[in-house]
Amino acid sequence: MKQDSQNENDPKHDERRSAGEIRDANILVWLPSPMGDAILCTPALRAIRQRYPTCKIWFYTSPVVREVLSPNAFNDEWLEQKDENFLTLAGKLRKYTFACVILFKNTFASALTVFLAGIPSRIGYAREGRGFLLTDKLSPPRLPNGNFKPRCMVDYYLAIASRLGADTSNKALELTVDPSDDERLKQKLPEIFNATGPIVILVPGGAFGPSKCWPNNRFARTADWLIKNYNATMIISVAPEATEKQIAKEICDLSGHNLINLADRPVTLGELKALFSIADLVITNDTGPRHIAIATGRKVVTLFGPNDPAWTDTKYKNEIQIVGNVPCAPCASPTCNQNRHLCMQAITVEMVCNAAKELIEGNRKQATILARQHFAEISESFLVDPEYQSALSRLGLTSIDSVFSFQAAENLTKKNLARFRSRLQFDVELSDSPQPTTVFLKRYDSPPILSQLKNWLSARSRKSCAVIEFTAIQELSATGIGVPKVISYGECWSRLFEKKSLLITEKIPDADSIERELPECFDGKATKDKLRLRRDFIARSASFIKKFHETDYRHRDLYFSHIFYDDAGHFFLIDLARAFKPMLLGQRYRVKDLAQIYYSAPGRYFSKTDRLRFYIGYMNRRRLTPEDKAIIRRVAQKADQMARHDIRHGRSVPFTS
């Protein structure tokens, strides 16, 4: 047994020694309830079995946990958990004359039960107010605020085994598949044994709650991508309950291919283990079957949202974790309490498909992918994306002061730009890129107090000019809206008010504003194919603006000059310095945004019919309601008002040209 730092005469030391030196006795191990936690406990169970080879080890657990852990070499007997009160259970356990109980279950009731059962040696964590019921207790690590410190549950459980003197060097999860389950699986799903491409299992549910669930349409698009690119056999694995069955049905309905739905072709837990053991890849929410995949040695992509990955990070070499690290995560809440489920929405289909590609092709580049950028504070209040830190340092940009004295760039300042604002463009050299990357720098130097107060009112908090735009970019990016990538930001305050702030963004690759360049289908004579492509462009642009407004943001400068379009057909929004979420008058600002689009759409390219198509696409209806028509009239009236203002000042009006 391990040496203990306490005095040999300490009675607790004697209790630990007696527990560690048990021979040829009955030992009770009370397992954790969730299936995933029980699997994470397997390294500790293996270590305990090796520590007590001559003892008879009993596992007390639920039927579900028994099924997932069977068969195994860690115990001799099972006691199945039933619906019985602690007094009845204590009397039942007393009959077995257990010499020791190892409590992996953390509840007060479990400790009280084994205390009343008279088991002489009781080891477990002193939490939930149960420390006085244990003869040997461990204290879980805590943060300064009193909360439990995130720690992998494998290590958490192994600490108990270590306390008993067990060898805890082997941290691998372990599950065994019964050969009879293999045979039954072949009878139930014979087609997967004839698959020519990889077998991929999707796990879109989660017993924890809906906050862990990635959107169904994204699972469907991922399935379609894997079928198209790898001829994959796709299997949807869900629990046999109504909510998860509905999730599986929606994914199958949204997919353009035939998927194997286990909700319609149910398997036992033993057969599920057999299925996982032959899968080439598992893509899963942070839920129990993820641990089955790891314990059976599969390649795994795990999607994390509300829970901290540190709790279950096994350092498994064939896993890629994608973390929706938005500001409100990790919240550990079963149900999202935000207006939008940002943490899971921040995880894109592209991220998941790229991770799947790396694992299928045996080329894992990184163990963890953060959906939201990480920024390092390299000097006071000056934060930089680590990818750009060396490149900016080579230009001398290492602090807020150095950025404000920087002049080796093209000045983009316009006549109507406020004097406290400046805009610059320059190139940076990234070590892993053969071509320089163009970036844009916005600087705000002592903004007028009135402007700051207006900004704070719009932002509903005291924020600098640069951080207001940074926040909008980060939140919109998390919801899937195309925006520029931020590479650096910073702010400096003089007591209450902003002194300086800055924002550096990357130029959107292969993209330009639709004011400067529309797609080729708008050039030349309007052929049948060009008209079809134009209508598709209008429909997709309408859908993009609708999706933007559904975030509750309003742009307030939503002209064609601020809508970008790239070679791959993606839309982006730039210049989000005035973007905000109105508490009141949201409809008014929506009309203003739509009027700015209407106003800046050139009349020589966009007819009245095209504009009507845009509104139909934006409203997502086949027929416009009277309310829709009223909004359209307000948009047109606002555009006319803008036109009269420009005509008075001698400026041309785009939508009439």
N, C-alpha and C positions, 0 to 999 in steps of 0.2 A: 504494500500500500504506500501511497505518496506520503512524504514527510509533511507534518503539520507544524505550523509555526507556534501553536499554542502550547502552554505548559502541559507536561505529561500528567500532572495531577488534576487538570481540568476535567470535570465529569463528562463534558461534551466530547472531549478528546477520547475518553474511554468508550463512549457510545459509538463514535465513528470507527474506532478500532474493532469493536465487536461486530459492527455491520460489515466491515471489510474482511473479517476473518471467519465469516460464516462458512460452514462446510456441511454438506449432505443434509440441507434443510430446505423447507419450502419458502420460496421468495415470491411475493406478489408484486407485479409491475402494473400500475394503473396508467394506461395509455391516454394520450390526449385525444379529444373527441374528433376534431375535424380530420377528414381523410388526409389532407395535405400535410397537416402537422404530424400525423402518425408516420407518414413516409419520411418526413424530415427527422423523425426520431430514430430511424433504423440504424444509423451509425452508433448511437448510444446503446440500442438494444443488442447489437452485435458485440460491442465492447463488454457489456454486462454478462452476456452469455460466455464470453471467453474468460471473464474474471471469475465466474462461478461455474466451472465445468461439471462439478459433482452435485450441484444443487438442482432441485426441481423448481423450474421457473414457470409461474402462472401469469398469463396476461388477462387483465380485466379491461374490457372495451365493448364498443357497440358492434352489432353484426356487420355493419358496413366496413368498419376498420378491420375486423377479423377477416372479411372476404378479401380485402385488398392486400393484407399482409400474408395471406396463406397461399401456398405453403411457405414455411420458413424454418430455419434451424435455430431460431433465437429463443424459443420457448418449448415447454413440454406439454402444457395444458392451457385451456381457454376457460375463462369465466365470462359469459356474455352479459352485458348490461341490459337490465330489464327495467320496467317502470315500477320501481319499488323505492320506498322512503329509506332514509339513511339508517334508521333503527333496524328495519328489517334486513338491510344489506349488512350492517355491522354484525348482527346475529349469525347471518349466513357465513361471513368471512371468519368468524371466531371458530367455526368447526374445522377449519383447515390448519389450524395451529401454525400460521405463518410466523417465521422468525424475523422477517424483514419485509417492509413494503417500500417500494421506490415510486414516488408520486411524480409522474410527468404531467398529470392533471393539476391545474393551478388553483382550483376552487377551494373555498373554505369548507364546503360540504364534504369533499373527498378526504380532507385531513381529519375532520371531525369523525367521519365514518370509521377510518382505520384506527383512530384513537379509541373509540368506543369498542372496536373489535378486539382491543387488547394486544395489538401487534407490537412487540417490544421495541423494535428498531424502525423508525419512520423518517425517511429522508425526502426532502423536497425543497422548493423555494419558499422562503418566508415572505409571503405576499397575501393580499386579501385578508389581512388580520389574523392569519392562522399560525404564525410562528410558534406560539406557545404550545401548539398541538404536535410539534415535530421534535424528534430527539436529535436530529442532525439537519440543520437548515442552511441554505445558501441564500445570499442576498443578491437579487438581480441588480445590475448596474443602472443607475439613474442619472438623469440630466440635472443641472442646477435648479431647474424649475420643478423638479420632483417627478416628472414623467419618466417612464422607462426609456433607457437609452437603446436606440435601434441596434440590434445585434442578431446575426444570423441564428435562426432557431436550431440549426445543427449544432453550433457551438453552445448554445443555451442548454440543450439537452445533454450534450457531451460533458458539460461541467459537472453534472450530477454523477455520471459514470466515473469521471476523473476523481471526484471526491471519495469514491469507493475504491480507488486504487487501480482502476481499469486502464488499459492502454488505449488512448483515444487518438492515436495518430491517423487511423483510417477514417476519413470523413465522407467517403463515397456513400451515396444513397443506394439501397439494395432492395429489389423486389424479384421474386421468382415466379415464373410462369408454369402452371401445371400443364403437362403434355396433353391431358384430356381437353383442356380449354383450347389448345391449338387445333385439335381435331374438330371440335364443335364449331370453331370459327370458320374452318374450311367449308363446312356444310352450310353455314349461314351466309357467308360472303365469298362464294367461290371465285367471283370475277377478280378480286384483288390479287389472287395468286397467279393470275395470268396477265397482270399489268405489264405493259412494255415501258412505261415511264415511271418516275418516282411515285411512291404512295405518300400522300400528304394529308395529315389530319388537321382540321380546324376545330378549335375549342372556343366557341363564341359566348358561352354562358359564364356563370359565376355564382356560386351559392352565397358568397359574401353580400351581394347586392348588385343592382344595376349600375352603380358608379364604376365598377371594374370592367364594364362591357364596351368593347370597341364597336362602332356603328356597323349595323348589318350590311349596309350597302358597300362598305369598304371591305368586309370579308368576302362579299360576292365578287367584287372587282379583283381582289387578290386571287381568288380561285380561278377566275377567267384568265388572268395573266399567267398563272402557273400552267394551266391547261394549254394555252396558246404557245407558250415558250418552251415547255418541257414535256408536253403530253402527259401531265400528271393525272393520277387517279385521286380525286378529291373526296374526302370523307368528312362529314359534319358530325362531331361528337357532342352530344348534349345530355344532361340528366333527364331521367324519365318523369318530368313534371311539366305542367301546362306552359309556364312562362318560357322555359328553354325550348320546348317543342315548337312554340310559336316563333322563336328566334331562328331555329333551324329552317322552318318553313319559309320565312321571309328571305333568308339567304338563298335558298334554292330557287325561289320565285324571281329574285333579282338577278341571278346568274344567267348567262346566256348558254350554259352547258348543263349537262346532266351530272348532278352531284349525288353521292351516296349519303342518304340521310339516316343516321342511326335512330332518330326519333320514330321512323317508320319501320326500322329493322333492328329492334332493340337487342342488345347483348348484355350478358352478365358482367360483373366487375372482373371476374377471372378472364372472360373472353375479351374484355376491353384491354386488359394487360397484354394478352396475346396479340391483339391488334396493334397496340402501340409498339410492341417489341419488333414488329416487322416494318414499321413506318420509316420512310427515308427522312421525313421532316414533320415536325409538329409546330403549328402556329397557334398560340394560345393566349387568352387573357391570364392574368395572375390568379390562377385558381388551381384546385387540387390535381386535375389531370396533368398539369405542367410537371408535377413532381413524379408522376408515373412515367412520363416521357424521359426525365432525367435518370430515374432509377433503372430504367430499361435501356439506357445508353443511346437514346435517340438524339438527333440534331433538333434544336429547339429555338424558336423565336418567341420571346415572351413580351407581352405588352403591359406596361405598368402605368397606372394613373393615380388613384387616390392613396395607394399604400406605398410606403417607403421600401424600395427594393432591398435595403440593407437587412430587413427581417428574414429574407429567404434567399440571400445571395450565397449560393454554394460554391462559387468560383468554378462552375462546370465548364470545361473547355469547349464543349460543342453547343454552347448557348449564346445567343445574342439578345441582350435586353434592350428594348426600346422604351424610353422613359418620357412620359408626358410631363415634363418638369415645369409646368406653368406656375405663376405666382401663388395660386391658391392650393397647390399640391405640395407635399402629401397631406390630405385632410383626414384620412382613415375613416371616412364616412361612407356607409353603405349606399346612401342616396345623395346625389349631387345637389347642393343647395344654391348653386349659381344659376344665372339665367341661361347659360350655355355650358355644356359639359366639356370645358376647355381641355382638361388633361388628356382625355382619350381622343378628342378631336384634333389635338395637336399632333397626333401620330398619323402620318399620311400613308396612303397606299404605296407611294413610291418608296418610303422608308422601309416598309415591310417587305416589299418585293425585292429591293436591293439586298436586304438582310437574308432573305430566302435564297437569292442567287448565290451569295457568298457561301452559305452553308451547303447548298446542293452541289456546288462546284468545288467544295473543299478549300475555300479561300477566305476564311474568316479574318477580317482586317481589324476589328475591334470588338471587345466584349460588350460594350455599352454604347448605345446611341442616344443622345439627348435630343428630344424633339424641339426643345427651346434652347437657344444659344446660351453658352456659358461665357461670362465676361470676367476678366481678371483686373483687379484694381492695381495698376502698376505705379501709380503715384496718387496723391491725395485727390479723391473724387474724380479720377480719370480712369475710365474702364475701357478695356480693349478685348476684343475676341482674340484668344491666344493664337489662332492661326495667323493673325495679322501683326502680332506684337513685334516680331523681328523686323518686318518690313517697315513699320512705322518708326521703329527705333533708328533704322538706317537713315531715315529722313529727319531725325532729330525730334520726332513727335513723341515725347515721353511724359508730358505734363500738360495741364491746361494752359499754363503760360506759354509753353513752346508752341502750342497749336495757335494761339492768338498772335504770336509774332511770326508765324510761318507765312512766307510770301512766294515761295517757289511753286506757284500754281497759276492756272488760268483764272482770271477774275470773271465771274458770271453775273456780277451785280447789274441790275437793271435800273432804269431811271425811276420807276415807281416803287423801288424797294426801300423800305424804311431804313433810316440812317443807322439804326442800331443793329441791322442785319447785314451780313455779308455771305456770299456764296462763292466757293472756289472748286475747281476741278483739277485733279492731278492723278498721276499713275503711281502704283506701288508694285514692287517686284516680290512676288511670292516664291519661296524656294522650290516648291513642287510644281510650278507652272512656267512653261516656256515663254508665255506672253504676259506682258504687264496687265494689271487689273486697274481699270479706271474707277476712281472713287470721287464722291462729292462731299464737300465739307460745308456745313452751315454753322455760322458763328453768330451768337447774340451777345452784344456788348452793352451792358447797362440799359436794359429795356425800360421805357417809361413806366412809372408806377401804375398809371391808369391801365396800360396794356397788361401789366402783370395781374392786376386785380380782375380784369375781364377774363384772363386766362384761368385764374384760380376758380372763378365762378363757373366757367365752362367745364373745367376738369374736376370740380367738386372737391378740390384739395389744393394745397400750396405746392405747385410744381414749377420748375423752370421751363422756359420755352422749348428747349431741346428735349427735356424728359417727357413733356406732353406728347411730342411727336414720337419719341421712342416707345412710349407706352402704347400708343395707338398701333404702331407697326407690330409690336410684339403680340398684342391681343388679336389683331386681324390675322397675323400669320398663324396663330394657334387655331383659328377657325377655318383655315384653308384659303384665305384671300391672298392673292398674289401681291406682295409688297417688296420694296427694296430690302436687301440684307444690311442690317446695321453692323458695322465693324468696330465702332467706338462711340462713346458718349461721355460727357462730363459736365459738371456744374460747380459754380463757386458762388457762395452767398455772402452778402454783407448785412449782417444781422438779420432783419426780417425779409429783405428783398433780394432778388437775384442780381448778382453782379455780372456773371458771365456764364454762358453755357454753350455747348457744342454738340454736334451730331455728325458722324461720318458714315455714309452709306455707300454700298457697292453699286456700280452701274448695272442695271438689269441686262444680262447677257443677251445678245441677238434680238434686241427689242427696241422699239421706237414708239413715240406717241402716235396715236391714230390721227392727230391733227396734222402731223408732218407726212405720215405715210399710211395709207389704208392698204389692205390686201390687194393683190393684183387683179382680183375679180372686179374691182371698181374702175379699172382702167379700160379705155377703149370701148368698142361697141358691145352692147349688152346682149350677149348670146344666151342661149338657154342654159348652158352649164354655168356661165357667170352669174346669171340671175339666181340659180339654185344656191351657189356659193355665197352670194350676197345675203340671201335670206337666212342661210345658216349662220353667217357672221352676226347678223342682227339679232337672231334668236339667242345665240350664245352670249353676246354682249348684254342683252336684257337679263338673262339668267345670272350673269356675273354681278350686275348692279343690284338685282334683287337679293342675291346672297349677301352682298355687302350691307344692304340696308337691314337685313334680318339679324345682323349683329348688334343692332340698335345704334350703330355709328351713323353720323351724317358728315359728309366731306366738307361742304360749304365752298368748295372750289372745283366742282366736278365737271370741268370742261374737257374737251377732247385732248387738250394739251397735257392733261394729268392722267389720262387713261393710256396705258402702254399695251402693246401686243407683240408677242415674240414669234419667231419662225416656227415654233411647235404649236402655235395656236392658243397660247395661254394669255390671259389678261392680267394686268397689274395696275395698282393705283400708286401714284407718287404724290409728293408734296402734301403730307398729312398733318402739317403744322396746325391747321385749323380744325381738323377732324375732332369730333366730340360726340358724346351721348347725351342728347338733351333730356332733361327731366320733364320739361313741358314743351309743348309746341312741336313734338316730333313730326307730326304730319306736315306742318308748315316747312320745316327744314327738308323733309323728303321732297316736297313740291319744288323747293328751291334747287335741290340737286338735279332733279329731273329736268327742270327748266334750263339749267346750265348745259345739260347734254343736248337738249332740243336746240338751244341757241347756237351751240358750237358745231352742230352737224351741218356741213355745207349743203346748201340747197341743190347744187349741181350733181350731188351724189345720192342724196336722200330725199325721196319724194314724200308726199303726205301719206301715201300708202305704206311706205317703209316705216315712217314714224308710228303709224297705227300698229304695224306688226311688232315694233319694239314694245309698245305698251301692252299688247296682248301677251307677249312673251314675259314681260315684267310682272304683269298681274297673274300670269300662269292660268289663264282661262281661255276657253274657246270663244266665249261671248263676253263682252264687257257689260258689267252691271251699271245701273244708273249712278251708283257711287263712283265707279271707275271713270265714267264719262265726266262726272263733275271734277275729278282730279285732273283729267286731261285738259279740261277747259281752264282750270287754274294754272296748269303748266304753260299752256299757250299764252295766257294773259300775262304771266310773269315774263316769258320770253319776249313778248311784244313791248313790255315796259322796259326791259333791258335794251332792246333795239332802239327805242325812242331816245334813251339816254345816250347811246353811242352815236346816233345820228346827230344829235345836238352838239356833240364834241368832235364831229368830223370823222368818225371811225366807221369802217365798213361793218356790215352785219352778216355773219357767216351763213345763217340759215336762209337768208333771202338771196344769196349769191348763186 
